[in-house]
Amino acid sequence: MELSAGIQASLAGRYASALFDLASEAGTVTAVEADLDTLNDALRESAELRALIRNPEVSRDALGRVLEGIGATLNLSQLTRNFLGVLAKNRRVAELPDVIRAFRSIAAAQRGEVTAEVASAHPLTDEQLSTLEQKLRAREGRTVKLKTRVDPDLLGGLVVTIGSKRIDSSIRSRLTTLAQAMKG
């Protein structure tokens, strides 16, 4: 598997890569990815959990016990629970959100997928999403997973970001370009 240099060089990337290798050997990549999605949702919903993982005053043992309890409550796989224990032991739990992102990138690359972040002024219909996905798949030559968000400031149109490439067809950018041209 070929990883980008950025993922390999980052601390979170090295942890994510190690977790991915272990999950691949065990044949549980999908389960671990689902576990990490569950953890990500818990982090997004709980300000207390976000504060806890960043609190340097919490001992390694205490953090390990808390994470084991969270793992049991969320019904996470044993591999994911063990991984959280390693993060706690090494005082790297604060890196968890970055590890989750890196793991997703590694898993998507392994499946031949690419994620496209789509910003639109209004929610897109299922038909629009399907059409957009087909066009992006044809352009990229691989499976495209859409991640959508609504940005009313765009006024209309779309802004699609795939990796470092950006396709901006928003009305806001067109108006900005027109205003710059008129200034002369």
Backbone as a printed PyTorch tensor [residue, N CA C, xyz], in Angstrom:
tensor([[[  0.8550,  -1.1730,   0.0000],
         [  0.0000,   0.0000,   0.0000],
         [  0.8990,   1.2320,   0.0000]],

        [[  0.5860,   2.1810,  -0.8480],
         [  1.3710,   3.4000,  -0.9330],
         [  0.6360,   4.5280,  -0.2370]],

        [[  1.2950,   5.1300,   0.7380],
         [  0.7030,   6.2330,   1.4890],
         [  1.3760,   7.5240,   1.0860]],

        [[  0.6370,   8.6090,   1.2290],
         [  1.2490,   9.9050,   0.9440],
         [  2.3090,  10.1860,   1.9930]],

        [[  3.3040,  10.9680,   1.6070],
         [  4.3890,  11.3020,   2.5310],
         [  3.8650,  12.0670,   3.7420]],

        [[  2.8240,  12.8840,   3.5530],
         [  2.2560,  13.6480,   4.6580],
         [  1.6710,  12.7570,   5.7360]],

        [[  0.9740,  11.7200,   5.3180],
         [  0.3790,  10.8050,   6.2940],
         [  1.4860,  10.0400,   7.0100]],

        [[  2.4670,   9.5510,   6.2640],
         [  3.5510,   8.7800,   6.8720],
         [  4.3700,   9.6230,   7.8370]],

        [[  4.5470,  10.8980,   7.5350],
         [  5.3990,  11.7580,   8.3440],
         [  4.7310,  12.2180,   9.6320]],

        [[  3.4290,  12.3140,   9.6440],
         [  2.7500,  12.8290,  10.8300],
         [  2.6600,  11.7650,  11.9200]],

        [[  2.6250,  12.2300,  13.1490],
         [  2.4850,  11.3240,  14.2800],
         [  1.1760,  10.5460,  14.1800]],

        [[  0.0830,  11.2610,  13.9120],
         [ -1.2200,  10.6080,  13.7870],
         [ -1.2030,   9.6060,  12.6360]],

        [[ -0.5100,   9.9500,  11.5560],
         [ -0.4210,   9.0490,  10.4060],
         [  0.3010,   7.7580,  10.7360]],

        [[  1.3440,   7.8590,  11.5460],
         [  2.0770,   6.6430,  11.9180],
         [  1.2090,   5.7420,  12.7920]],

        [[  0.4690,   6.3340,  13.7290],
         [ -0.4380,   5.5280,  14.5560],
         [ -1.5470,   4.9160,  13.6930]],

        [[ -2.1250,   5.7300,  12.7950],
         [ -3.1980,   5.2340,  11.9290],
         [ -2.6910,   4.1170,  11.0250]],

        [[ -1.4830,   4.2770,  10.5090],
         [ -0.8970,   3.2640,   9.6340],
         [ -0.6830,   1.9550,  10.3950]],

        [[ -0.2010,   2.0560,  11.6220],
         [ -0.0020,   0.8550,  12.4460],
         [ -1.3410,   0.1750,  12.7300]],

        [[ -2.3490,   0.9720,  13.0670],
         [ -3.6770,   0.4000,  13.3220],
         [ -4.2280,  -0.2470,  12.0650]],

        [[ -4.0440,   0.4020,  10.9200],
         [ -4.5370,  -0.1660,   9.6630],
         [ -3.8440,  -1.4930,   9.3660]],

        [[ -2.5310,  -1.5550,   9.5800],
         [ -1.8000,  -2.8080,   9.3360],
         [ -2.3290,  -3.9300,  10.2250]],

        [[ -2.5580,  -3.6190,  11.5060],
         [ -3.0940,  -4.6360,  12.4250],
         [ -4.5010,  -5.0680,  12.0140]],

        [[ -5.3210,  -4.1040,  11.6260],
         [ -6.6920,  -4.4200,  11.2060],
         [ -6.6830,  -5.2370,   9.9130]],

        [[ -5.7600,  -4.9350,   9.0070],
         [ -5.6590,  -5.6960,   7.7510],
         [ -5.2800,  -7.1400,   8.0320]],

        [[ -4.2890,  -7.3280,   8.9090],
         [ -3.8640,  -8.6790,   9.2640],
         [ -4.9980,  -9.4790,   9.8830]],

        [[ -5.8190,  -8.8030,  10.6880],
         [ -6.9340,  -9.4780,  11.3630],
         [ -8.1850,  -9.5480,  10.4930]],

        [[ -8.1750,  -8.8500,   9.3470],
         [ -9.3510,  -8.8270,   8.4690],
         [-10.5020,  -8.0250,   9.0410]],

        [[-10.1750,  -6.9940,   9.8350],
         [-11.2210,  -6.2190,  10.5100],
         [-11.1740,  -4.7280,  10.1720]],

        [[-10.6840,  -4.3850,   8.9940],
         [-10.5670,  -2.9720,   8.6260],
         [-11.9280,  -2.2820,   8.6800]],

        [[-12.9450,  -2.9200,   8.1450],
         [-14.2820,  -2.3220,   8.1280],
         [-14.8060,  -2.1100,   9.5430]],

        [[-14.5970,  -3.0910,  10.4140],
         [-15.0630,  -2.9760,  11.7990],
         [-14.3250,  -1.8600,  12.5320]],

        [[-13.0150,  -1.7700,  12.3390],
         [-12.2350,  -0.7250,  13.0010],
         [-12.6400,   0.6430,  12.4590]],

        [[-12.8730,   0.7280,  11.1560],
         [-13.3090,   2.0010,  10.5750],
         [-14.6550,   2.4180,  11.1570]],

        [[-15.5660,   1.4620,  11.3440],
         [-16.8620,   1.7620,  11.9600],
         [-16.6700,   2.1970,  13.4210]],

        [[-15.7460,   1.5420,  14.1320],
         [-15.4440,   1.9300,  15.5100],
         [-14.9400,   3.3700,  15.5670]],

        [[-14.0360,   3.7070,  14.6570],
         [-13.4760,   5.0560,  14.6450],
         [-14.5280,   6.0960,  14.2860]],

        [[-15.4680,   5.7240,  13.4080],
         [-16.5820,   6.6350,  13.1010],
         [-17.4270,   6.8710,  14.3490]],

        [[-17.6730,   5.8120,  15.1050],
         [-18.4410,   5.9180,  16.3450],
         [-17.7070,   6.8170,  17.3470]],

        [[-16.4080,   6.6170,  17.4770],
         [-15.6070,   7.4650,  18.3710],
         [-15.6140,   8.9140,  17.9110]],

        [[-15.5110,   9.1170,  16.6070],
         [-15.5290,  10.4750,  16.0630],
         [-16.8520,  11.1650,  16.3830]],

        [[-17.9580,  10.4310,  16.2370],
         [-19.2750,  10.9830,  16.5750],
         [-19.3390,  11.3390,  18.0590]],

        [[-18.7920,  10.4670,  18.9090],
         [-18.7940,  10.7280,  20.3540],
         [-17.9700,  11.9790,  20.6710]],

        [[-16.8370,  12.1250,  20.0070],
         [-16.0030,  13.3170,  20.2220],
         [-16.7130,  14.5800,  19.7460]],

        [[-17.4200,  14.4750,  18.6240],
         [-18.1220,  15.6370,  18.0860],
         [-19.2630,  16.0570,  19.0060]],

        [[-19.9390,  15.0870,  19.6130],
         [-21.1200,  15.3760,  20.4270],
         [-20.7920,  15.7390,  21.8690]],

        [[-19.6280,  15.3670,  22.3700],
         [-19.3360,  15.5550,  23.7880],
         [-18.1530,  16.4930,  24.0130]],

        [[-18.4660,  17.6850,  24.4810],
         [-17.4040,  18.6480,  24.8180],
         [-16.5660,  18.1160,  25.9810]],

        [[-17.1980,  17.3630,  26.8980],
         [-16.4810,  16.8020,  28.0390],
         [-15.4290,  15.7920,  27.5830]],

        [[-15.7880,  14.9590,  26.6100],
         [-14.8490,  13.9660,  26.1000],
         [-13.6900,  14.6610,  25.3750]],

        [[-13.9950,  15.6760,  24.5890],
         [-12.9370,  16.4390,  23.9010],
         [-11.9870,  17.0740,  24.9170]],

        [[-12.5450,  17.6270,  25.9910],
         [-11.7120,  18.2430,  27.0280],
         [-10.8740,  17.1830,  27.7470]],

        [[-11.4590,  16.0300,  28.0040],
         [-10.7620,  14.9540,  28.7110],
         [ -9.5370,  14.4760,  27.9430]],

        [[ -9.6830,  14.2560,  26.6470],
         [ -8.5530,  13.6980,  25.8970],
         [ -7.4100,  14.7090,  25.7410]],

        [[ -7.6940,  15.9720,  25.9960],
         [ -6.6580,  17.0070,  25.8770],
         [ -6.1190,  17.4690,  27.2430]],

        [[ -6.6550,  16.9110,  28.3150],
         [ -6.2840,  17.3500,  29.6570],
         [ -4.9970,  16.6500,  30.1110]],

        [[ -3.8940,  17.3970,  30.2400],
         [ -2.6340,  16.7660,  30.6420],
         [ -2.5930,  16.3640,  32.1190]],

        [[ -3.5510,  16.8230,  32.9050],
         [ -3.5690,  16.4940,  34.3290],
         [ -4.1490,  15.1170,  34.6140]],

        [[ -4.8310,  14.5210,  33.6360],
         [ -5.3990,  13.1830,  33.8190],
         [ -4.2770,  12.1700,  33.6120]],

        [[ -4.1150,  11.2700,  34.5890],
         [ -3.0290,  10.2880,  34.5020],
         [ -3.2750,   9.2980,  33.3570]],

        [[ -2.1960,   8.6600,  32.9400],
         [ -2.2910,   7.6630,  31.8640],
         [ -3.2350,   6.5320,  32.2580]],

        [[ -3.0860,   6.0620,  33.5000],
         [ -3.9230,   4.9500,  33.9610],
         [ -5.3940,   5.3440,  33.9990]],

        [[ -5.6720,   6.5330,  34.5320],
         [ -7.0630,   6.9860,  34.6210],
         [ -7.6610,   7.1420,  33.2240]],

        [[ -6.9020,   7.7270,  32.3140],
         [ -7.3840,   7.9090,  30.9510],
         [ -7.5940,   6.5570,  30.2760]],

        [[ -6.6910,   5.6210,  30.5290],
         [ -6.8400,   4.2710,  29.9870],
         [ -8.1110,   3.5980,  30.4850]],

        [[ -8.4110,   3.7550,  31.7750],
         [ -9.6280,   3.1550,  32.3390],
         [-10.8800,   3.8040,  31.7470]],

        [[-10.8420,   5.1360,  31.6120],
         [-11.9890,   5.8460,  31.0380],
         [-12.2190,   5.3910,  29.5980]],

        [[-11.1440,   5.2960,  28.8290],
         [-11.2770,   4.8750,  27.4270],
         [-11.7340,   3.4340,  27.3140]],

        [[-11.3070,   2.5870,  28.2370],
         [-11.7810,   1.1960,  28.2270],
         [-13.2880,   1.1640,  28.4960]],

        [[-13.7450,   1.9960,  29.4330],
         [-15.1800,   2.0830,  29.7170],
         [-15.9560,   2.6180,  28.5250]],

        [[-15.4010,   3.6270,  27.8600],
         [-16.0570,   4.1760,  26.6660],
         [-16.1040,   3.1160,  25.5750]],

        [[-15.0040,   2.3840,  25.4090],
         [-14.9590,   1.3210,  24.4070],
         [-16.0100,   0.2520,  24.6610]],

        [[-16.1940,  -0.1050,  25.9390],
         [-17.2010,  -1.1080,  26.2820],
         [-18.6080,  -0.5600,  26.0500]],

        [[-18.8240,   0.6930,  26.4500],
         [-20.1360,   1.3200,  26.2840],
         [-20.5140,   1.4420,  24.8140]],

        [[-19.5340,   1.8190,  23.9850],
         [-19.7960,   1.9800,  22.5570],
         [-19.6990,   0.6700,  21.7810]],

        [[-19.3910,  -0.4190,  22.4960],
         [-19.2990,  -1.7540,  21.9040],
         [-18.2440,  -1.7940,  20.7900]],

        [[-17.0660,  -1.2260,  21.0800],
         [-15.9790,  -1.2020,  20.1100],
         [-15.2640,  -2.5530,  20.0950]],

        [[-14.6490,  -2.8740,  18.9680],
         [-13.9130,  -4.1300,  18.8390],
         [-12.7150,  -4.1370,  19.7890]],

        [[-12.2270,  -5.3270,  20.0850],
         [-11.0980,  -5.4500,  21.0060],
         [ -9.8580,  -4.7670,  20.4510]],

        [[ -9.6380,  -4.8570,  19.1500],
         [ -8.4800,  -4.2010,  18.5480],
         [ -8.5400,  -2.6840,  18.7660]],

        [[ -9.7010,  -2.0920,  18.5790],
         [ -9.8510,  -0.6500,  18.7740],
         [ -9.6440,  -0.2850,  20.2380]],

        [[-10.1820,  -1.1010,  21.1380],
         [ -9.9950,  -0.8440,  22.5750],
         [ -8.5160,  -0.9220,  22.9470]],

        [[ -7.8400,  -1.9380,  22.4330],
         [ -6.4010,  -2.0680,  22.7110],
         [ -5.6360,  -0.8590,  22.1670]],

        [[ -6.0320,  -0.4090,  20.9950],
         [ -5.3860,   0.7480,  20.3780],
         [ -5.5800,   1.9930,  21.2460]],

        [[ -6.7950,   2.1860,  21.7520],
         [ -7.0460,   3.3240,  22.6470],
         [ -6.1810,   3.2300,  23.9010]],

        [[ -5.9760,   2.0050,  24.3860],
         [ -5.1020,   1.7920,  25.5460],
         [ -3.6640,   2.2010,  25.2410]],

        [[ -3.1980,   1.8750,  24.0350],
         [ -1.8430,   2.2690,  23.6270],
         [ -1.7400,   3.7880,  23.5430]],

        [[ -2.7600,   4.4280,  22.9620],
         [ -2.7590,   5.8890,  22.8910],
         [ -2.6910,   6.5000,  24.2930]],

        [[ -3.4680,   5.9400,  25.2270],
         [ -3.4710,   6.4560,  26.6010],
         [ -2.1030,   6.2480,  27.2490]],

        [[ -1.5480,   5.0610,  27.0930],
         [ -0.2540,   4.7340,  27.6900],
         [  0.8500,   5.6530,  27.1590]],

        [[  0.7740,   5.9900,  25.8810],
         [  1.8010,   6.8330,  25.2620],
         [  1.4660,   8.3300,  25.3100]],

        [[  0.3870,   8.6700,  26.0110],
         [ -0.0720,  10.0690,  26.1130],
         [ -0.3160,  10.6930,  24.7390]],

        [[ -1.0060,   9.9490,  23.8750],
         [ -1.2810,  10.4200,  22.5230],
         [ -2.7800,  10.4620,  22.2270]],

        [[ -3.6180,  10.4050,  23.2300],
         [ -5.0640,  10.4010,  23.0240],
         [ -5.5350,  11.7080,  22.3970]],

        [[ -4.8280,  12.7940,  22.6580],
         [ -5.2060,  14.0800,  22.0590],
         [ -5.0980,  14.0250,  20.5330]],

        [[ -4.3200,  13.0910,  20.0280],
         [ -4.1420,  12.9300,  18.5790],
         [ -5.2830,  12.1300,  17.9440]],

        [[ -6.2170,  11.6220,  18.7400],
         [ -7.2570,  10.7330,  18.2310],
         [ -8.0280,  11.2890,  17.0310]],

        [[ -8.4900,  12.5410,  17.0480],
         [ -9.2030,  13.0390,  15.8580],
         [ -8.3500,  12.9930,  14.5880]],

        [[ -7.0610,  13.3120,  14.7090],
         [ -6.1650,  13.2510,  13.5530],
         [ -5.8980,  11.8100,  13.1290]],

        [[ -5.7980,  10.9070,  14.0930],
         [ -5.6100,   9.4910,  13.7840],
         [ -6.8200,   8.9680,  13.0080]],

        [[ -8.0080,   9.3600,  13.4290],
         [ -9.2340,   8.9230,  12.7490],
         [ -9.2290,   9.4040,  11.3080]],

        [[ -8.8980,  10.6760,  11.0930],
         [ -8.8440,  11.2120,   9.7230],
         [ -7.8150,  10.4710,   8.8750]],

        [[ -6.6420,  10.2360,   9.4490],
         [ -5.5770,   9.5420,   8.7170],
         [ -5.9900,   8.1030,   8.3960]],

        [[ -6.6250,   7.4250,   9.3490],
         [ -7.0700,   6.0510,   9.1110],
         [ -8.0820,   6.0190,   7.9690]],

        [[ -9.0190,   6.9600,   7.9740],
         [-10.0050,   7.0280,   6.8940],
         [ -9.3280,   7.2100,   5.5440]],

        [[ -8.3240,   8.0730,   5.4970],
         [ -7.6010,   8.3080,   4.2430],
         [ -6.8890,   7.0510,   3.7720]],

        [[ -6.2510,   6.3510,   4.6950],
         [ -5.5370,   5.1250,   4.3470],
         [ -6.5170,   4.0650,   3.8460]],

        [[ -7.6260,   3.8890,   4.5690],
         [ -8.6190,   2.8800,   4.1730],
         [ -9.2380,   3.2180,   2.8220]],

        [[ -9.5410,   4.4950,   2.5980],
         [-10.1240,   4.9080,   1.3210],
         [ -9.1390,   4.6810,   0.1790]],

        [[ -7.8680,   5.0010,   0.3990],
         [ -6.8510,   4.7790,  -0.6330],
         [ -6.7140,   3.2960,  -0.9450]],

        [[ -6.7960,   2.4640,   0.0650],
         [ -6.7020,   1.0180,  -0.1300],
         [ -7.8690,   0.5020,  -0.9660]],

        [[ -9.0510,   1.0950,  -0.7690],
         [-10.2340,   0.6830,  -1.5360],
         [-10.2970,   1.3590,  -2.9020]],

        [[ -9.3640,   2.2750,  -3.1690],
         [ -9.3790,   3.0020,  -4.4380],
         [-10.4130,   4.1120,  -4.4640]],

        [[-10.7410,   4.6350,  -3.2990],
         [-11.7320,   5.7020,  -3.1920],
         [-11.0480,   7.0400,  -2.9760]],

        [[-11.7680,   8.0680,  -3.3390],
         [-11.3440,   9.4200,  -3.0470],
         [-12.5610,  10.1480,  -2.4860]],

        [[-12.3410,  11.0460,  -1.5360],
         [-13.4460,  11.7930,  -0.9460],
         [-13.5070,  13.1790,  -1.5670]],

        [[-14.6940,  13.5520,  -1.9690],
         [-14.9310,  14.8840,  -2.5170],
         [-15.7960,  15.6520,  -1.5280]],

        [[-15.2990,  16.7940,  -1.0800],
         [-16.0820,  17.6510,  -0.1950],
         [-16.8350,  18.6390,  -1.0760]],

        [[-18.1550,  18.6180,  -0.9470],
         [-19.0160,  19.4380,  -1.8010],
         [-19.7510,  20.4580,  -0.9440]],

        [[-19.5210,  21.7320,  -1.2440],
         [-20.2390,  22.8080,  -0.5630],
         [-21.2320,  23.3900,  -1.5610]],

        [[-22.4690,  23.5360,  -1.1150],
         [-23.5030,  24.0990,  -1.9760],
         [-24.3110,  25.1140,  -1.1760]],

        [[-24.9670,  26.0240,  -1.8950],
         [-25.7540,  27.0580,  -1.2260],
         [-27.0280,  26.4770,  -0.6080]],

        [[-27.5240,  25.3980,  -1.1900],
         [-28.7500,  24.7410,  -0.7290],
         [-28.5070,  23.2320,  -0.7080]],

        [[-29.2540,  22.4930,   0.1080],
         [-29.0900,  21.0380,   0.1140],
         [-29.3430,  20.4610,  -1.2770]],

        [[-28.5000,  19.4840,  -1.6570],
         [-28.6390,  18.8520,  -2.9610],
         [-29.5960,  17.6700,  -2.8660]],

        [[-30.3580,  17.4510,  -3.9400],
         [-31.2720,  16.3100,  -3.9900],
         [-30.4760,  15.0380,  -4.2430]],

        [[-31.1050,  13.9040,  -4.0120],
         [-30.4520,  12.6240,  -4.2740],
         [-30.0560,  12.5030,  -5.7450]],

        [[-30.9150,  12.9890,  -6.6280],
         [-30.6240,  12.9250,  -8.0660],
         [-29.3990,  13.7820,  -8.4040]],

        [[-29.3250,  14.9790,  -7.8300],
         [-28.1720,  15.8530,  -8.0740],
         [-26.8900,  15.2190,  -7.5400]],

        [[-26.9740,  14.6140,  -6.3570],
         [-25.8060,  13.9600,  -5.7710],
         [-25.3390,  12.7910,  -6.6320]],

        [[-26.2840,  12.0190,  -7.1320],
         [-25.9530,  10.8810,  -7.9850],
         [-25.2720,  11.3350,  -9.2670]],

        [[-25.8130,  12.3660,  -9.8990],
         [-25.2310,  12.9000, -11.1280],
         [-23.8270,  13.4330, -10.8670]],

        [[-23.6710,  14.1770,  -9.7720],
         [-22.3690,  14.7280,  -9.4230],
         [-21.3570,  13.6140,  -9.1610]],

        [[-21.7780,  12.5950,  -8.4510],
         [-20.8950,  11.4730,  -8.1580],
         [-20.4400,  10.7790,  -9.4370]],

        [[-21.3580,  10.5780, -10.3860],
         [-21.0060,   9.9400, -11.6600],
         [-20.0040,  10.7850, -12.4440]],

        [[-20.2150,  12.0920, -12.4880],
         [-19.3050,  12.9770, -13.2290],
         [-17.9230,  13.0170, -12.5780]],

        [[-17.8910,  13.0520, -11.2530],
         [-16.6060,  13.0690, -10.5590],
         [-15.8850,  11.7260, -10.7050]],

        [[-16.6340,  10.6330, -10.7090],
         [-16.0380,   9.3100, -10.9030],
         [-15.3970,   9.2290, -12.2880]],

        [[-16.0940,   9.7560, -13.3050],
         [-15.5450,   9.7640, -14.6640],
         [-14.2930,  10.6340, -14.7320]],

        [[-14.2980,  11.7510, -14.0450],
         [-13.1580,  12.6700, -14.0590],
         [-11.9520,  12.1080, -13.3220]],

        [[-12.1950,  11.4980, -12.1570],
         [-11.1060,  11.0050, -11.3130],
         [-10.6570,   9.5880, -11.6690]],

        [[-11.5210,   8.8340, -12.3180],
         [-11.1720,   7.4680, -12.6790],
         [-11.1890,   6.4900, -11.5200]],

        [[-11.8730,   6.8400, -10.4580],
         [-12.0220,   5.9370,  -9.3090],
         [-13.2770,   6.3000,  -8.5360]],

        [[-13.6230,   5.4810,  -7.5800],
         [-14.8290,   5.6950,  -6.7980],
         [-14.7060,   6.9860,  -5.9940]],

        [[-15.7780,   7.7690,  -6.0130],
         [-15.7920,   9.0390,  -5.2960],
         [-16.8550,   8.9740,  -4.2150]],

        [[-16.4450,   9.3080,  -3.0030],
         [-17.3610,   9.3630,  -1.8700],
         [-17.6380,  10.8330,  -1.5970]],

        [[-18.9010,  11.2140,  -1.6110],
         [-19.2640,  12.6220,  -1.4250],
         [-19.4970,  12.9450,   0.0440]],

        [[-18.9590,  14.0720,   0.4530],
         [-19.1830,  14.6070,   1.8060],
         [-19.7430,  16.0080,   1.5820]],

        [[-21.0080,  16.2040,   1.8980],
         [-21.6670,  17.4710,   1.5540],
         [-21.8630,  18.3650,   2.7660]],

        [[-21.9110,  19.6570,   2.4850],
         [-22.2710,  20.6400,   3.5060],
         [-22.9340,  21.8230,   2.8000]],

        [[-23.7430,  22.5490,   3.5480],
         [-24.4520,  23.7030,   3.0030],
         [-23.7340,  24.9670,   3.4570]],

        [[-23.4430,  25.8530,   2.4960],
         [-22.7980,  27.1460,   2.7730],
         [-23.6040,  28.2260,   2.0620]],

        [[-24.5580,  28.8680,   2.7630],
         [-25.4230,  29.8730,   2.1350],
         [-24.6550,  31.0470,   1.5270]],

        [[-23.4360,  31.3000,   1.9830],
         [-22.6330,  32.4060,   1.4470],
         [-22.2590,  32.2070,  -0.0200]],

        [[-22.3670,  30.9770,  -0.5240],
         [-22.0220,  30.7150,  -1.9220],
         [-23.0300,  31.3250,  -2.8940]],

        [[-24.2350,  31.5980,  -2.4100],
         [-25.3450,  32.1550,  -3.1820],
         [-25.9290,  31.1670,  -4.1810]],

        [[-25.1320,  30.3440,  -4.7740],
         [-25.5780,  29.3450,  -5.7490],
         [-24.3610,  28.6240,  -6.2920]],

        [[-24.5660,  27.5170,  -6.9850],
         [-23.4540,  26.7580,  -7.5410],
         [-22.8180,  25.8560,  -6.5050]],

        [[-21.6190,  25.3520,  -6.8320],
         [-20.9240,  24.3840,  -5.9870],
         [-19.4540,  24.7310,  -5.8590]],

        [[-18.8730,  24.2660,  -4.7680],
         [-17.4290,  24.2480,  -4.6170],
         [-17.0800,  22.8030,  -4.2490]],

        [[-16.3240,  22.1360,  -5.1270],
         [-15.9540,  20.7410,  -4.9150],
         [-14.4540,  20.6830,  -4.6590]],

        [[-14.0760,  20.0270,  -3.5570],
         [-12.6710,  19.8830,  -3.2090],
         [-12.3410,  18.4000,  -3.1370]],

        [[-11.3520,  17.9940,  -3.9600],
         [-10.8700,  16.6160,  -3.9590],
         [ -9.3700,  16.6890,  -3.7230]],

        [[ -8.9640,  16.3180,  -2.5170],
         [ -7.5470,  16.4350,  -2.1740],
         [ -7.1310,  17.8880,  -2.2290]],

        [[ -6.1400,  18.1990,  -3.0660],
         [ -5.6700,  19.5820,  -3.1860],
         [ -6.3000,  20.3030,  -4.3790]],

        [[ -7.1880,  19.6060,  -5.1050],
         [ -7.8500,  20.2180,  -6.2610],
         [ -9.1860,  20.8250,  -5.8360]],

        [[ -9.4730,  22.0070,  -6.3700],
         [-10.7230,  22.6830,  -6.0520],
         [-11.4000,  23.1140,  -7.3430]],

        [[-12.6840,  22.7920,  -7.4390],
         [-13.5090,  23.2080,  -8.5740],
         [-14.5360,  24.1730,  -8.0010]],

        [[-14.3990,  25.4390,  -8.3410],
         [-15.2730,  26.4680,  -7.7730],
         [-16.1830,  27.0270,  -8.8620]],

        [[-17.4390,  26.6190,  -8.8210],
         [-18.4260,  27.1410,  -9.7710],
         [-19.5230,  27.9010,  -9.0260]],

        [[-19.1470,  28.5050,  -7.9070],
         [-20.1380,  29.2200,  -7.1020],
         [-20.4040,  30.6000,  -7.6920]],

        [[-21.5730,  31.0920,  -7.4410],
         [-21.9460,  32.4310,  -7.8970],
         [-21.0870,  33.4670,  -7.1790]],

        [[-20.7730,  33.2270,  -5.9070],
         [-19.9400,  34.1500,  -5.1460],
         [-18.5960,  34.3700,  -5.8400]],

        [[-17.9410,  33.3030,  -6.2900],
         [-16.6340,  33.4690,  -6.9460],
         [-16.7760,  34.1370,  -8.3070]],

        [[-17.8630,  33.8420,  -9.0060],
         [-18.0940,  34.5010, -10.2970],
         [-18.2950,  36.0060, -10.1100]],

        [[-19.0450,  36.3850,  -9.0660],
         [-19.2540,  37.8090,  -8.7840],
         [-17.9420,  38.4870,  -8.3780]],

        [[-17.1260,  37.7940,  -7.6170],
         [-15.8250,  38.3410,  -7.2090],
         [-14.9450,  38.5560,  -8.4290]],

        [[-14.9230,  37.5950,  -9.3470],
         [-14.1330,  37.7150, -10.5710],
         [-14.6290,  38.8850, -11.4200]],

        [[-15.9430,  39.0180, -11.5170],
         [-16.5400,  40.1240, -12.2870],
         [-16.1790,  41.4620, -11.6500]],

        [[-16.2410,  41.5530, -10.3360],
         [-15.9060,  42.7970,  -9.6480],
         [-14.4310,  43.1580,  -9.8800]],

        [[-13.5520,  42.1760,  -9.8620],
         [-12.1320,  42.4230, -10.1080],
         [-11.9040,  42.9080, -11.5400]],

        [[-12.6310,  42.3210, -12.4930],
         [-12.5020,  42.7210, -13.8990],
         [-12.9860,  44.1430, -14.0990]],

        [[-14.0280,  44.5260, -13.3900],
         [-14.5800,  45.8820, -13.5480],
         [-13.6550,  46.9380, -12.9430]],

        [[-12.8820,  46.5640, -11.9160],
         [-11.9430,  47.4920, -11.2970],
         [-10.7870,  47.7910, -12.2340]],

        [[-10.5230,  46.8370, -13.1120],
         [ -9.6390,  47.0580, -14.1780],
         [ -8.2440,  46.8800, -14.1560]]])
